[in-house]
Amino acid sequence: MVSPQVEKLFNSMKNGGIISEDKAVSAEKATSMSKLPKAQCMNALAELEKMGVAKKRKNNNAVAYYLAKTSL
């Protein structure tokens, strides 16, 4: 059972095609895609990461996120 915010973020990333490491997006881009407030989006990203659904990729000083699994 996941929260509505997690589900909304997951669906927006999946529909946006953010499903591989080379298509990873910043937290700001994920926030604008999902239309969630930034704090809720960051919490949802952390929850998806904890569940193993989303992964984080570091490049230089920036962090980018993508979906490792296409189902909750």
C-alpha positions in Angstrom: 0.0 0.0 0.0 1.5 3.3 -1.1 0.4 6.9 -0.5 -1.4 8.8 -3.2 1.7 11.1 -3.6 4.0 8.1 -4.3 1.5 6.7 -6.8 1.2 10.1 -8.5 4.9 10.6 -8.8 5.5 7.0 -10.0 2.8 7.4 -12.7 4.1 10.7 -13.9 7.7 9.4 -14.1 6.5 6.2 -15.9 4.3 8.1 -18.4 7.2 10.5 -18.9 9.5 7.7 -19.9 11.9 8.1 -17.0 12.6 4.3 -16.9 16.3 4.1 -17.5 19.5 5.5 -16.2 20.2 7.6 -19.3 16.8 9.3 -19.0 17.2 10.2 -15.3 15.8 13.6 -14.2 16.5 16.0 -11.4 14.3 16.3 -8.4 13.1 19.7 -9.7 12.0 18.1 -13.0 10.3 15.2 -11.2 8.5 17.8 -9.0 7.2 19.8 -12.0 6.2 16.6 -13.8 4.1 15.3 -10.9 2.7 18.7 -9.9 3.4 17.8 -6.3 4.8 20.3 -3.7 8.5 19.9 -3.5 8.6 18.4 0.0 6.0 15.8 -0.9 7.8 14.9 -4.1 11.1 14.5 -2.2 9.4 12.3 0.4 7.8 10.2 -2.4 11.2 9.9 -4.2 12.7 8.7 -0.9 9.9 6.2 -0.4 10.2 4.9 -4.0 14.0 4.5 -3.4 13.4 2.6 -0.2 11.1 0.2 -2.0 13.7 -0.3 -4.7 11.4 1.1 -7.4 13.5 4.2 -8.1 17.2 4.6 -8.2 19.4 7.7 -7.8 22.4 8.5 -10.1 25.0 11.0 -9.1 26.7 13.0 -11.8 29.2 15.7 -10.6 27.2 17.7 -7.9 23.7 16.9 -9.2 21.6 13.9 -8.4 19.2 12.4 -10.9 16.4 9.9 -10.4 14.9 7.2 -12.6 12.6 4.2 -12.2 14.3 0.8 -11.9 11.0 -1.1 -12.0 7.8 -0.3 -14.0 5.4 -1.6 -11.4 4.6 -0.8 -7.8 
